[in-house]
Amino acid sequence: IIKGIKLPYTVALLIIGLLMGGLERSGFFHTFMPMVSDSIKLISDIYPHLFLFVFLPTLIFESAYSLEVHLFKRIFSQIATLAVPGLIVSAIATAVLVKYLFPWDWSWELCLMFGALISATDPVAVVALLKEVSSRKRLETLIEGESLLNDGTAIVLFTLFYTMVISTSNSTFNFLGVVGEFSFVVMLGLAIGIIFGYLAIVLISKVFNNPLVEISLSVGVAYLVFFVAEHTFHVSGVVALVALALMFSSIGKTKISPEVEDFLHHFWEMMAHFANTLIFLLVGVLIITRIKLDSVEYWMALFVLYIVITMVRSGSVLLFMPILSRIGVGIT
């Protein structure tokens, strides 16, 4: 159906999810298809961490594993500029605008938390569209690489500001503390990814031409790394996964059996496709079942926010353009 109308796959799924949630809200499923109604009620009460721990390892590992490592290395300075200072500028600018444009008088901590939450780019639809209209691999790698690393930055910032929101109101903002926490979360996450990546590659090198074992190892280590980083050490699981996947796509390429490598790539592509399909459907259902839709104030705020974050994003890229055009492979 979407072939003819050029609608991105993920957007189409979101719309289907919204329609399903709408039918549930109107009582249609409850009357005619009670089993579907019960399923949607279960989905709407789903534990948020379940989303993260089930879907994120698959999406992050596949995205980082499919990057061209040599190109990623060449433009890493540009990716890091957009993903760390670029995201911080976007989050702060969004927080300032939200503070003064929204009528709800949020505290600065809440505005900053919201800014961190909303400023990270999601490349799924963008990269899919780029592949159709352009063959600029550098631009694809820049956008996808930035989205992988800025997820790490965003999660760190969000966690820090969230802690400030739920802590006592008299707590003060400690800049050096934030920088230290950020460095710790990123560096330890990176170290966990590299250590587990090295161990997994050593194990894979002991096996020859056994796709079941080699692919199972890659799945097991991806989920293990995310769990150990997030749950055991409370550092960035996203950064750990990116480090792990880049280990697999660089050093691992020579250790994975030649016959298995292509199979492994297609397997992860399929896993990511399933994860994206489920996420966007579930998100569509969750939005309708959990959110108040009859508020004109909410719709106005949403429209204003859409304009604001687009302007902030453009401003953030333009601000760093003098640096971006002189480092990496340059950019116009």
DAZI-V627967 format. One record per backbone hydrogen bond with DSSP energy under -1.0 kcal/mol. CO is the residue of the C=O (numbers start at 1). NH is the residue of the N-H. E is the energy in kcal/mol with one decimal. If there is no record, write none. Layout:
# DAZI-V627967
co: <CO & CO>
nh: <NH & NH>
e: <E & E>
This chain:
# DAZI-V627967
co: <8 & 9 & 10 & 11 & 12 & 13 & 14 & 15 & 16 & 17 & 18 & 19 & 20 & 21 & 22 & 23 & 27 & 28 & 29 & 33 & 34 & 35 & 36 & 37 & 38 & 39 & 40 & 43 & 47 & 48 & 49 & 50 & 51 & 52 & 55 & 56 & 57 & 58 & 59 & 60 & 61 & 62 & 68 & 69 & 70 & 71 & 75 & 76 & 77 & 78 & 79 & 80 & 81 & 84 & 85 & 86 & 87 & 88 & 89 & 90 & 91 & 92 & 93 & 94 & 95 & 96 & 97 & 98 & 107 & 108 & 109 & 110 & 111 & 112 & 113 & 114 & 115 & 123 & 124 & 125 & 126 & 127 & 129 & 130 & 135 & 136 & 137 & 138 & 139 & 140 & 141 & 142 & 143 & 144 & 145 & 146 & 147 & 149 & 150 & 151 & 152 & 153 & 154 & 155 & 156 & 157 & 158 & 159 & 160 & 161 & 162 & 163 & 168 & 174 & 175 & 176 & 177 & 178 & 179 & 180 & 181 & 182 & 183 & 184 & 185 & 185 & 186 & 187 & 188 & 189 & 190 & 191 & 192 & 193 & 194 & 195 & 196 & 197 & 198 & 199 & 200 & 201 & 203 & 204 & 210 & 211 & 212 & 213 & 214 & 215 & 216 & 217 & 218 & 219 & 220 & 221 & 222 & 223 & 224 & 225 & 226 & 227 & 227 & 228 & 229 & 236 & 237 & 238 & 239 & 240 & 241 & 242 & 243 & 244 & 245 & 247 & 251 & 252 & 257 & 257 & 260 & 261 & 262 & 263 & 264 & 265 & 266 & 267 & 268 & 269 & 270 & 271 & 272 & 273 & 274 & 275 & 276 & 277 & 278 & 279 & 280 & 281 & 282 & 283 & 284 & 285 & 286 & 287 & 295 & 296 & 297 & 298 & 299 & 300 & 301 & 302 & 303 & 304 & 305 & 306 & 307 & 308 & 309 & 310 & 311 & 312 & 313 & 314 & 315 & 316 & 320 & 321 & 323 & 323 & 327>
nh: <12 & 13 & 14 & 15 & 16 & 17 & 18 & 19 & 20 & 21 & 22 & 23 & 24 & 25 & 26 & 28 & 31 & 32 & 33 & 37 & 38 & 39 & 40 & 41 & 42 & 43 & 44 & 46 & 50 & 52 & 53 & 54 & 55 & 56 & 59 & 60 & 61 & 62 & 63 & 64 & 65 & 66 & 72 & 73 & 74 & 75 & 79 & 80 & 81 & 82 & 83 & 84 & 86 & 88 & 89 & 90 & 91 & 92 & 93 & 94 & 95 & 96 & 97 & 98 & 99 & 100 & 101 & 102 & 111 & 112 & 113 & 114 & 115 & 116 & 117 & 118 & 119 & 127 & 128 & 129 & 130 & 131 & 133 & 134 & 137 & 140 & 141 & 142 & 143 & 144 & 145 & 146 & 147 & 148 & 149 & 150 & 151 & 153 & 154 & 155 & 156 & 157 & 158 & 159 & 160 & 161 & 162 & 163 & 164 & 165 & 166 & 167 & 171 & 178 & 179 & 180 & 181 & 182 & 183 & 184 & 185 & 186 & 187 & 188 & 189 & 236 & 190 & 191 & 192 & 193 & 194 & 195 & 196 & 197 & 198 & 199 & 200 & 201 & 202 & 203 & 204 & 205 & 206 & 207 & 214 & 215 & 216 & 217 & 218 & 219 & 220 & 221 & 222 & 223 & 224 & 225 & 226 & 227 & 228 & 229 & 230 & 231 & 232 & 233 & 235 & 240 & 241 & 242 & 243 & 244 & 245 & 246 & 247 & 248 & 249 & 252 & 254 & 256 & 260 & 261 & 264 & 265 & 266 & 267 & 268 & 269 & 270 & 271 & 272 & 273 & 274 & 275 & 276 & 277 & 278 & 279 & 280 & 281 & 282 & 283 & 284 & 285 & 286 & 287 & 288 & 289 & 290 & 291 & 299 & 300 & 301 & 302 & 303 & 304 & 305 & 306 & 307 & 308 & 309 & 310 & 311 & 312 & 313 & 314 & 315 & 316 & 317 & 318 & 319 & 320 & 324 & 325 & 326 & 327 & 330>
e: <-2.2 & -2.1 & -2.1 & -2.2 & -2.1 & -2.7 & -2.5 & -2.5 & -2.6 & -2.6 & -2.4 & -2.5 & -2.1 & -2.4 & -2.0 & -1.7 & -1.8 & -2.8 & -1.8 & -1.9 & -2.5 & -2.0 & -2.4 & -2.0 & -2.0 & -2.2 & -2.4 & -1.9 & -1.7 & -1.4 & -2.8 & -2.0 & -2.4 & -1.4 & -2.1 & -2.8 & -2.2 & -2.1 & -2.1 & -2.5 & -2.8 & -1.8 & -2.6 & -2.6 & -1.7 & -2.2 & -2.4 & -3.2 & -1.8 & -2.2 & -2.6 & -2.2 & -2.3 & -2.3 & -2.6 & -2.1 & -2.9 & -2.4 & -2.8 & -2.6 & -2.2 & -2.4 & -2.3 & -2.8 & -2.2 & -1.6 & -2.6 & -1.9 & -2.4 & -2.7 & -2.2 & -2.4 & -2.5 & -2.4 & -2.0 & -2.2 & -1.3 & -3.4 & -1.7 & -2.2 & -2.6 & -2.2 & -1.9 & -2.8 & -1.5 & -2.0 & -2.8 & -2.4 & -2.5 & -2.8 & -2.8 & -2.2 & -2.1 & -1.8 & -2.1 & -3.3 & -1.0 & -1.8 & -3.0 & -2.6 & -2.0 & -2.8 & -3.1 & -2.4 & -2.3 & -2.7 & -2.7 & -2.2 & -1.6 & -2.2 & -2.3 & -1.3 & -1.8 & -2.1 & -2.4 & -2.6 & -2.5 & -2.7 & -2.6 & -2.5 & -2.7 & -2.3 & -2.9 & -2.4 & -1.2 & -1.3 & -2.5 & -2.4 & -2.5 & -2.2 & -2.3 & -2.7 & -2.5 & -2.1 & -2.6 & -2.3 & -2.6 & -2.4 & -2.2 & -2.1 & -2.7 & -2.2 & -1.1 & -1.6 & -2.5 & -2.6 & -1.8 & -2.3 & -1.6 & -2.2 & -2.9 & -2.7 & -1.6 & -2.1 & -2.2 & -2.6 & -1.7 & -2.3 & -3.0 & -2.6 & -2.6 & -2.6 & -1.1 & -2.1 & -3.0 & -1.8 & -2.3 & -2.4 & -2.4 & -2.3 & -2.9 & -2.3 & -1.7 & -2.1 & -2.4 & -2.8 & -1.3 & -2.8 & -1.1 & -1.9 & -3.1 & -2.1 & -2.2 & -2.5 & -2.2 & -1.9 & -2.2 & -2.3 & -2.6 & -1.8 & -2.3 & -2.5 & -2.8 & -2.3 & -2.6 & -2.8 & -2.4 & -1.6 & -2.8 & -2.9 & -1.8 & -2.0 & -2.9 & -2.7 & -1.6 & -2.4 & -2.2 & -1.7 & -1.6 & -2.5 & -2.4 & -2.4 & -2.2 & -2.6 & -2.7 & -2.1 & -1.8 & -2.8 & -3.0 & -1.4 & -2.4 & -2.9 & -2.2 & -2.2 & -2.7 & -2.6 & -2.2 & -2.6 & -2.4 & -1.4 & -3.1 & -2.6 & -1.5 & -1.0 & -2.3>
